[in-house]
């Protein structure tokens, strides 16, 4: 893994913890809806912190495609 990817992953885990996800539940293949039990509020909080920490703007249609942790890391790697 590249240094950049490690940084992305670390910051993404920070976002997920702010969303209320216990660290032990975060795995690369964790899906937000099934594994992490995201509801509409969680998605809003997640998007808010994701945009803030990564200094990006995500459209809702992009956000819904990011259904698991690994896809989000890949997406963030492309926007970096």
N, C-alpha and C positions, 0 to 999 in steps of 0.2 A: 504494500500500500504506500502511496505517496504521502508526503508530509501534508500536502493540501487535503487529501482525503481524510487523514486522521483528524485534522483540524475541523473539517466539515462535520465529520461524525461526532466529534466531541461537542461541537456547538449544537448540533441537532439533538443530541441527548440532553443538553441543557434546556433546549426548547421543550422537549417532551416532559422533562421533570417539572418545568413551570406549568405545563398543561395538567399536571397531577399524576403522571405515570410513574410508578415506582421503578427505580433503576433496574431492578432484577427482571422486570417484564420486557425490557427493551432488548430486542435481538434483531439482527439484520432482516430476518424474514417475518418479523412481527407486522401484522396488518393492523391498521388503525381502527377499523370498524369491528372486526371480529376479536382479535387478540387483545387489543388495548381498550376496547369498549368505548370508542369515541362517540359522543353525541354532538348535536349541533353546536352547543356551547364550547365543547372541547375543540371542535374544528375552528371556531372563531378565535379562540385563545391561541391555538397552534399557529394559525395564519398570522395573527398579530405579532407573536414573538419571532416567528420564522422571518417575517419581513424586517422586523427591527434588528435582530441579531445578525442577519445576513445582508442587511441593507439592500433588499430587493423588493420588487412588487410582483405579487403573484395573482393572476386572474383566477377566478373561481373555477373556470373550465380546466385550468392547469392543475389546480389544487386537487380536484377530484381524481385526476389520473395518478396522483401520488398515493397509492393505497397501502404501501408498506415502507418500512424504514430504508431498505436498500434502494428502492426506486427514488426516494427522496434524496438520498446521498448522491446518486447519479445525476439527478436533476440539478442539485445545488452545485455539483462539479462543473456542469455545463454553463451555469450562470455566473460562476466565479470569475 
